[in-house]
Each structure stands twice: as structure tokens, then as C-alpha cells.
Amino acid sequence: MSEVIFVEKNSMEKIPAALKKIGMNEFAGTEVLVKLHMGEENNKWYVKPNIVKIAVDELKKISARPFLYDTVVMYRGGRDSKEKYMQVAIKHGFTEIGCEVVIGDEGEVVRMNDGGLKFDYEVSKEILQTKNIFTVSHVKGHMLTGMGGAIKNFGMGGVSKKTKFQMHSTSVMKKVLTLGTSKATFGKILSLGAKACLVGKHVIYMSVMLDITKHCDCANNSLPIICKDLGFLFSTDPVAIDAASVNLIEKNAGNVFDHNPWEHIEFAEKIGLGSRKYDLTKA
């Protein structure tokens, strides 16, 4: 059973203790990729820099060398090139946190064959080259997966623009593809992509349950809010932290998702990415 630590929304001062309890000290003296989403150009519901800075400051206290990281998107807009995304990062205040900001647009092919699916992903170069990763995920709704959290942060956010397009083509454009022995769905391809990014990595996950919107942070307008602010989750298991996120939302707001949020989480468990069984403790 995986450990998930919960910090209530008005207890941000407890975040450093939660980070220590979940094992951040194991990153001491190492380079740490901080995977996050720095917000769409006209979207204000992303995780704010002051929250990310808490984790970055704790990493620096143990002589780790953190850098903020995300990849370019496939659609036209403010984040479809490294240069444009960097301007968004500056506008949203992420360059003032106190560490380097890196935007990725190159990947290397990782061939996956698991859970009855075969798919080739171009995983971002920086993720492939970095052993230790700290993840900041905004928990929110999503039109294709129901909920977007830690798994989506890598399954979509950790791959190249080319792979993003291929993944969306499978589902959104209704191309009926049978990859391996299981019918492909966006959720399954997403979870398998997350595994392609995370195999062999040492990862700590932080999920922020504030400004929980109906739609993804990639939308210019991701409203409405579907659940009240709840707080922060920490784990070393992406499946457990996403399962805890869904359970907390359902407990506080009911069934507010456009799509079954459990499909991609259950498949992630099936392919060994983590466990839906968790022990939730308060910091």
C-alpha cells in the first residue's frame, strides 16, 4: 500500500515537513528536474510560482540543483515553441523562483509494449537524461481522461510535439487503431506514455488541489470550478496520488467529471506504474 500525505489548503507551512516525510532528502546534492505546467497564456488557474518555490527552496536547502521543466505543446498558441513558452514562464513569474527554467522540444524514441498495447513515444531528452524528478501537478478536470494529475503530467507533458499529436489522433480524430492486442483509448495511451517517461526514475509527486477547474490548464478558459479548494497531496506513487485526488473530489463534490477518471488510473496500475491502494495521512 502506497503512502499519500495530505496537507490542508490553509496549512501551507506544513509542506516542508510533508516533503521531508515523503523522502525529499534522498535528492540531496543531485540535479532535480521539476516537472510542472507553467500555465497557458490566458489561463490563470495553473499552480502559482509561490507554491512551486516552497519545493524549490527545500531542494536548495539540501544542496540539490533543481530546474523547472516542461515541454512545448502541439497546438498553435503561446507555448508551441521554446521561445514563446519562455515568454509565458516569464509573464507568469516562474523565472523569479530562483532556479533555471528549461523548455524541451526534442525527444528520443522509447518503444513500449505493455498491457496489450504497443506504442512508440518520443520521450523528452531532459527527462531521459535526469534520474531524479520532483513533480508538481495541478489536479483538474479533463475532457478526455476525466481528471488530469500526475499521470497526465508525464503521459502528455513528458513527450514530444510529434507524439502528442499522434496520441490525440488516436482518440480525438476517431482513428480506430488496434495497437497490440488491446483496443487503444486516449487514457490507455496516456498512461503507457507516463510509464515510458518514468521507468527507472526516482520521483516524488506533489499534487495541488486548488482552483480545481472542469477543463485542462491548456485551455484559455478552463472554468467552471468543479470542487472547492482542498489542499496538497504528496507521494512516490503516481497511481496512488491520482486515485487519492479523484476520491477526494468525489467525496467533496460528487461525480463532476466529463469522462470516467478511473480508466487511465486503472490501466496505469495494470501496467505496473503504481497502486490504487493507498494510506492517506495528514501532515
C-alpha positions in Angstrom: 0.0 0.0 0.0 1.4 3.4 -1.0 1.7 6.4 1.2 -0.1 9.6 0.3 0.3 12.6 2.6 -2.4 15.3 2.7 -1.8 18.9 3.7 -4.9 21.0 4.1 -5.4 24.1 2.0 -4.8 26.6 4.9 -1.7 24.7 6.2 1.0 25.5 3.6 3.5 25.9 6.4 3.3 22.1 6.7 4.5 21.4 3.2 8.2 21.3 4.1 7.6 18.7 6.7 5.5 16.7 4.2 8.3 16.8 1.7 10.8 15.6 4.2 8.5 12.8 5.3 7.9 11.6 1.7 11.7 11.4 1.1 12.9 14.6 -0.4 16.2 14.4 1.4 17.2 11.5 -0.9 17.6 14.1 -3.6 20.4 15.8 -1.6 23.3 17.0 -3.8 21.7 15.9 -7.0 20.3 17.6 -10.1 16.5 17.5 -9.9 14.1 18.1 -12.8 11.0 19.9 -11.5 8.2 18.8 -13.9 5.3 21.3 -14.0 2.9 23.2 -16.2 3.5 26.9 -16.2 0.1 27.9 -17.5 -1.5 28.8 -20.8 -1.0 32.4 -21.9 -4.6 33.5 -20.9 -5.3 30.9 -18.2 -4.9 32.0 -14.6 -5.8 28.7 -12.8 -2.4 27.0 -13.1 -0.3 26.3 -10.0 1.3 29.6 -8.9 5.0 30.2 -8.5 4.8 30.8 -4.8 3.7 27.2 -4.3 6.4 25.8 -6.6 9.0 28.0 -4.8 8.3 26.2 -1.5 9.5 22.9 -3.0 12.4 24.6 -4.9 13.6 26.2 -1.7 13.5 22.9 0.2 15.5 21.3 -2.6 18.2 24.0 -2.4 18.4 23.6 1.4 19.7 20.0 0.8 22.1 21.2 -1.9 20.1 19.8 -4.7 20.2 21.6 -8.1 16.6 22.0 -9.3 15.5 23.3 -12.6 11.9 23.9 -13.8 10.9 21.9 -16.8 8.0 21.5 -19.3 7.6 20.7 -23.0 6.2 22.6 -25.9 2.6 21.9 -27.0 1.3 20.6 -30.3 -1.4 23.3 -30.9 -0.8 26.8 -32.0 -0.6 29.4 -29.2 1.7 30.8 -26.6 3.5 27.6 -25.8 4.2 26.0 -29.2 7.9 26.9 -29.3 10.6 27.1 -26.7 10.9 30.9 -27.2 7.1 31.5 -26.8 6.8 29.3 -23.8 9.7 31.0 -22.1 7.8 34.3 -22.5 4.8 32.8 -20.8 7.0 31.5 -18.0 8.4 35.0 -17.5 5.0 36.6 -17.6 3.6 34.1 -15.0 6.6 34.7 -12.7 8.4 31.3 -12.9 11.7 32.8 -13.8 11.7 34.6 -10.4 11.6 31.4 -8.3 15.4 31.1 -8.1 16.3 28.3 -10.5 16.7 27.8 -14.2 13.7 27.3 -16.4 14.1 24.8 -19.3 11.6 24.2 -22.1 12.0 21.0 -24.0 11.2 20.3 -27.7 13.3 17.3 -28.5 12.7 13.6 -27.8 14.1 10.1 -28.3 12.0 7.1 -29.2 11.0 4.7 -26.4 9.2 1.7 -27.6 6.5 0.4 -25.2 4.7 -2.9 -25.3 2.6 -3.4 -22.1 -0.9 -4.1 -21.1 -1.8 -5.3 -24.6 -0.7 -2.1 -26.2 2.2 -1.2 -28.4 3.2 2.4 -29.0 6.3 4.4 -29.8 6.8 7.5 -27.7 9.4 10.3 -28.2 10.2 11.0 -24.6 11.7 14.4 -23.8 15.5 14.4 -23.9 15.8 16.1 -20.5 13.5 13.6 -18.8 15.5 10.7 -20.2 18.8 12.3 -19.0 17.7 13.1 -15.5 17.4 10.4 -12.8 15.7 12.5 -10.0 12.4 14.2 -10.7 10.1 16.3 -8.5 6.6 16.7 -10.0 4.1 19.5 -9.4 0.7 18.6 -10.9 -2.4 20.7 -10.9 -5.4 18.4 -10.2 -8.3 19.4 -12.5 -10.9 18.0 -14.9 -10.1 16.9 -18.4 -12.4 16.3 -21.4 -10.7 13.0 -22.4 -9.5 11.5 -19.1 -12.0 13.0 -16.6 -9.2 14.1 -14.4 -5.7 15.3 -15.1 -3.0 14.9 -12.5 0.4 13.2 -12.0 -0.1 10.6 -14.8 -1.1 13.2 -17.3 1.8 15.4 -16.3 4.1 12.8 -17.8 2.0 10.9 -20.3 1.3 14.1 -22.2 3.7 16.6 -20.7 6.8 14.4 -21.0 6.7 13.6 -24.7 7.5 15.4 -27.9 5.1 17.5 -30.0 5.0 14.7 -32.6 4.0 12.2 -30.0 1.4 14.5 -28.5 -0.2 14.8 -32.0 -0.2 11.0 -32.5 -1.8 10.4 -29.1 -4.6 12.9 -29.8 -5.1 11.5 -33.3 -5.9 8.1 -31.9 -8.8 9.3 -29.8 -9.9 12.8 -30.8 -9.9 12.2 -34.6 -11.6 8.8 -34.1 -8.9 6.8 -35.9 -9.7 3.2 -34.9 -6.3 1.7 -34.1 -5.6 -1.6 -32.6 -2.1 -1.5 -31.1 -1.0 -4.9 -29.9 -3.9 -6.9 -28.5 -5.9 -4.2 -26.7 -8.1 -1.5 -28.3 -6.3 1.8 -27.9 -8.0 4.6 -26.0 -6.6 8.0 -25.1 -6.5 7.1 -21.5 -4.5 3.9 -22.0 -2.1 5.6 -24.4 -1.6 8.4 -21.9 -0.8 6.0 -19.0 1.6 4.0 -21.1 3.3 7.2 -22.1 3.7 8.1 -18.5 5.4 4.8 -17.9 7.7 5.4 -20.9 8.8 8.6 -19.1 9.1 7.2 -15.6 10.8 3.8 -15.9 14.0 3.8 -13.8 13.4 7.3 -12.3 13.3 8.4 -8.7 10.2 10.6 -8.5 8.4 12.5 -5.8 4.9 13.7 -6.7 3.1 16.8 -5.4 -0.5 17.3 -6.5 -2.1 20.7 -5.9 -5.8 20.6 -5.3 -6.6 24.3 -5.6 -8.6 26.0 -8.3 -10.0 22.7 -9.4 -11.4 23.5 -12.8 -13.6 21.5 -15.2 -11.1 21.7 -18.0 -7.3 21.4 -18.5 -4.8 24.1 -17.9 -4.1 24.1 -21.6 -7.4 25.8 -22.2 -7.6 29.6 -22.2 -10.7 29.4 -20.1 -10.8 26.2 -18.0 -13.8 27.2 -15.9 -16.0 26.4 -14.2 -14.6 25.4 -10.8 -16.0 21.9 -10.0 -14.8 21.4 -6.4 -13.8 23.6 -3.5 -10.1 24.1 -2.7 -8.8 21.1 -0.7 -5.1 21.2 -0.3 -1.9 19.3 -1.3 -1.0 15.7 -1.8 2.4 14.1 -1.7 3.5 10.6 -2.7 6.1 8.5 -4.5 3.4 6.6 -6.4 1.6 8.4 -9.4 -1.3 6.0 -9.4 -1.9 6.3 -5.7 -1.8 10.1 -5.7 -4.1 10.3 -8.7 -6.5 7.8 -7.1 -6.5 9.9 -3.9 -7.2 13.0 -5.9 -10.3 11.5 -7.6 -11.5 10.1 -4.3 -11.2 13.5 -2.5 -13.0 15.3 -5.3 -15.8 12.7 -5.4 -16.1 12.9 -1.6 -16.4 16.7 -1.7 -18.2 17.4 -4.9 -19.7 14.2 -6.2 -19.4 13.0 -9.8 -18.2 16.1 -11.6 -16.1 14.6 -14.3 -16.9 14.6 -18.1 -15.3 11.2 -18.5 -14.6 8.2 -16.3 -11.4 9.3 -14.4 -10.6 5.7 -13.4 -10.0 4.3 -16.9 -6.4 5.6 -17.2 -5.7 5.2 -13.5 -6.7 1.5 -13.6 -4.7 0.9 -16.7 -1.7 2.6 -15.1 -2.0 0.2 -12.2 -2.3 -2.8 -14.6 1.0 -1.9 -16.4 2.8 -1.6 -13.0 3.1 2.2 -12.7 1.8 2.1 -9.2 -1.1 1.0 -7.0 -4.6 2.4 -6.4 -4.4 1.1 -2.8 -3.0 3.9 -0.6 -2.8 5.0 3.0 -3.8 8.7 3.4 -2.3 10.5 6.3 -2.4 14.2 7.3 0.8 16.1 7.8 
